Amino acid sequence: MTKIDARRRTAVITGASSGFGAEFTRLFGADGWNVVMVARSGAAMEAIAQEIEERHGVEVTVLPKDLAAIGACADVMASLEQRGVIVDALVNNAGFSTYGEFWRDDPDKQSSMLQVNVVALTELSRLILPGMVERGHGRLLTLGSVGSFAAAPMTAAYAATKAYVLSLSLAMAEELRGSGVTVTCLCPGPTETGFQERAEMGDSALVKDRNLPAARSVAEAGYAAMQAGKPYLVTGMNSRVFAFGSRFLSRTTTTRLAGRAQRRT
Ligand SMILES: NC(=O)c1ccc[n+]([C@@H]2O[C@H](COP(=O)([O-])OP(=O)(O)OC[C@H]3O[C@@H](n4cnc5c(N)ncnc54)[C@H](OP(=O)(O)O)[C@@H]3O)[C@@H](O)[C@H]2O)c1
């Protein structure tokens, strides 16, 4: 699956303009895949596309799109069909968080977050999977989080979106068993990307004054898990311990622990 056969394979990557998405784009490109990049920041994606095309001789297409907009995924699908792109891998990576008490969240930002993290991820998967199933091969990678494993005060709605992503991904993976199409949910712990700044969570005990792992190493682990068809992967030692340990603790206890970890300092 990793190497190209007669036809170059194509990956569609959402949230490709920075962080994990940019690193996934580089990893697919280095393996000889063509890539379609989707996010809002066209100029940032163009720069990454040029870098990868020059370095690896693959074709990188930039599709600037706001995935919070109603109908955005249908537009992406129409653009792919218009270009005759056959999607061999879909990386549903676009997403963001807010930080603070749920009742104080900016309502518009919160709605956009639900739209990007949940609705767009679901719609794009639903639009692209049938072709993969028909062809008998495909890779779907979704971005969960350590927050997929417990309710998380201070990122309450965000963690709920990531619980949804893990639940949906595991169920899809099971439904697709034996079809040649695999679904992998990458669940990272806190990682150095544009995520923390976007969420304005610099005061969170989870990230403040901490050395976070680089996006590249986490993306590499997720990419390998996706190629191997693993159902999910948690990265980061503390996050792995928390995700595993949460099986043996009450829901209220894990919620309290998550709230303590994410408290404002
Ligand atoms: N970093 C962490 O600690 C961490 C931990 C667990 C899970 N994650 C997950 O990892 C994924 C990637 O985030 P990241 O950490 O790489 O952060 P990032 O550097 O902020 O990247 C987020 C990406 O999502 C895109 N995006 C945001 N809103 C969008 C919209 N309305 N339409 C289209 N694209 C949009 C951004 O592109 P534009 O702004 O150009 O649109 C950007 O490319 C997210 O799903 C996040 O929840 C991150």
The ligand as an ORCA input file, in Angstrom:
! r2SCAN-3c Opt
* xyz 0 1
  N      -1.727     19.908     18.456
  C      -2.323     19.224     19.406
  O      -1.947     19.298     20.592
  C      -3.451     18.288     19.042
  C      -3.773     17.249     19.936
  C      -4.801     16.383     19.610
  C      -5.482     16.528     18.406
  N      -5.156     17.558     17.550
  C      -5.917     17.672     16.294
  O      -5.024     17.734     15.196
  C      -5.700     18.326     14.085
  C      -4.780     19.301     13.397
  O      -4.487     20.375     14.267
  P      -3.014     20.917     14.500
  O      -2.618     20.502     15.858
  O      -2.129     20.558     13.372
  O      -3.283     22.492     14.589
  P      -3.077     23.671     13.517
  O      -1.622     23.818     13.225
  O      -3.812     24.830     14.087
  O      -3.786     23.140     12.215
  C      -5.191     23.139     12.076
  C      -5.543     22.996     10.615
  O      -6.990     22.981     10.498
  C      -7.355     23.894      9.489
  N      -8.663     24.496      9.742
  C      -9.116     25.128     10.862
  N     -10.330     25.647     10.639
  C     -10.656     25.357      9.348
  C     -11.766     25.653      8.510
  N     -12.797     26.386      8.961
  N     -11.758     25.207      7.240
  C     -10.704     24.493      6.765
  N      -9.635     24.185      7.497
  C      -9.594     24.621      8.778
  C      -6.285     24.981      9.535
  O      -6.190     25.629      8.264
  P      -6.658     27.142      7.908
  O      -6.570     27.964      9.159
  O      -5.717     27.532      6.824
  O      -8.067     26.984      7.415
  C      -5.027     24.166      9.790
  O      -4.497     23.694      8.578
  C      -6.977     18.948     14.652
  O      -8.078     18.131     14.312
  C      -6.752     18.936     16.154
  O      -7.949     18.859     16.866
  C      -4.172     18.437     17.849
*
